[in-house]
Amino acid sequence: MTVKIFLNEDEIPRQWYNIAADMPTPMQPPLHPGTGQPIGPEDLAPVFPMNLIEQEVSQERWIDIPDEVLDKLLIWRPSPLYRAVKLEQHLQCPVKIYYKNEGVSPAGSHKPNTAIPQVYYNKVFGIKRISTETGAGQWGSALSFACNQFGLEAKVYMVRISFEQKPYRRLMMNTWGATCIPSPSTETEAGRSILAKDPNSPGSLGIAISEAVEDAVTSEAQGRPSTRYSLGSVLNHVMLHQTIIGLEAKKQLKIAGDYPDIVIGCAGGGSNFAGCAFPFLADKIAGKEIQVIAAEPFSCPTMTKGIFAYDFGDTVQMTPLLPMHTLGHSFIPAPIHAGGLRYHGMAPLVSQLILDGLIEPRAIHQLETFNAGVTWARTEGFISAPETNHALAAVIQEAKKAKEEGKEKTILVNWSGHGLVDLAAYDAFFQGKLTDYEMPQDEINEALKALEGFPKPKM
Ligand SMILES: *Cc1c(COP(=O)(O)O)cnc(C)c1O
């Protein structure tokens, strides 16, 4: 029986797939928060290099992957596609389960798939230094790795509570030569203003984004090497870079002689899910019957309980307004262990496809995710990131549903990363310290009040 399918290096996809070209409903533009008018590329120029801004707004269906980018992606790509045979035998359900292993990258997740091209485009644009934020450190470590590969400086603002509690990803960043400081910091206006109000602030992703953006836009004036900001999820060009996952998976499934009935991923900002699902959604838009599920935590239910609205990407309100599913930019989710899924917004592309009925969002409880992760480790062997466990829980739900309905199903899941730096979360689970936490509706309503008076997107 086939257990894993590798592609040769020369079979790596040479183009990314841009779903913007095939959207059934056209995307609504980001707005300038001051004027309420659509922003133009020049508004973003202090923050991102123009070549990435062009990708952000591109309507081209296929975009060439530069050779220099392919050269770096080949360090770990094409990634293997596995058949989860041991899990199938354990579940005894009429399903075939395939998973794309994105844990084989140097940083251990899908995130280097976009870190590498983002740093490359900055480099060819003449940028010498990149600022970014990180929560638990997955994105900071991916960007540090990519900056090191291309010889750029990296400055990472890491949410303070994670900086103190989770040293290992910070040490990965340092090993790749990056500077990582706790946020809020005294190095930016945004950080200083938060610390003035609360010297013991644990920080949040929204605050760290504000600091990293400020770092980029003030670098020239402050005599630092030319700097731009980089975001690891949510934006269109990030979804684009991640489509290499689904494009490879399609080729691999073809070799296996299969095609999925169901595609599943976990969604924080939406990028690993989109990367796996968008190439299959292209077929769904063209009429193919296929179910596409995005799994999120009940404690940060952006897609299932948030509203589709224009909102800021950050807490200090420095970013443009994006049309997306959101819990409000001031929302601070419960400290669950899936740090990568604790973001108040969702990628605009994913949000629009939910509205169009092409993507099915699903919230999952924390204990169910860890149970799924432990079942996975004790069958397939690999230890998954807590984020990834949300997708695995959805896989098990669908397998059981197939059995109840007496239908045979083929499932593809994106295994977004390994959990070898997250074992403290497994420890807490084994010690019975984790609980299920569902965001109460009145707290959600309260957080959404922050959006009163904002421009509304068309529904
Ligand atoms: C960051 C992360 C996620 C969530 O981010 P997306 O942009 O939604 O993919 C999921 N899984 C892993 C392993 C991550 O590191």
The ligand as an SDF file (V2000), in Angstrom:
LIG
                    3D

 15 15  0  0  0  0  0  0  0  0999 V2000
    0.9080   30.0320   12.1720 C   0  0  0  0  0  0  0  0  0  0  0  0
    0.4090   28.6540   12.1010 C   0  0  0  0  0  0  0  0  0  0  0  0
   -0.9420   28.3770   11.7720 C   0  0  0  0  0  0  0  0  0  0  0  0
   -1.9860   29.4390   11.5640 C   0  0  0  0  0  0  0  0  0  0  0  0
   -1.7040   30.3890   10.5820 O   0  0  0  0  0  0  0  0  0  0  0  0
   -2.4450   30.4030    9.1610 P   0  0  0  0  0  0  0  0  0  0  0  0
   -1.9990   31.6630    8.5100 O   0  0  0  0  0  0  0  0  0  0  0  0
   -3.9030   30.3490    9.4050 O   0  0  0  0  0  0  0  0  0  0  0  0
   -1.9500   29.1990    8.4470 O   0  0  0  0  0  0  0  0  0  0  0  0
   -1.3310   27.0570   11.6680 C   0  0  0  0  0  0  0  0  0  0  0  0
   -0.4710   26.0450   11.8760 N   0  0  0  0  0  0  0  0  0  0  0  0
    0.8240   26.2760   12.1960 C   0  0  0  0  0  0  0  0  0  0  0  0
    1.7320   25.1090   12.4370 C   0  0  0  0  0  0  0  0  0  0  0  0
    1.3000   27.5820   12.3210 C   0  0  0  0  0  0  0  0  0  0  0  0
    2.5830   27.8050   12.6250 O   0  0  0  0  0  0  0  0  0  0  0  0
  1  2  1  0
  2  3  1  0
  2 14  2  0
  3  4  1  0
  3 10  2  0
  4  5  1  0
  5  6  1  0
  6  7  2  0
  6  8  1  0
  6  9  1  0
 10 11  1  0
 11 12  2  0
 12 13  1  0
 12 14  1  0
 14 15  1  0
M  END
$$$$
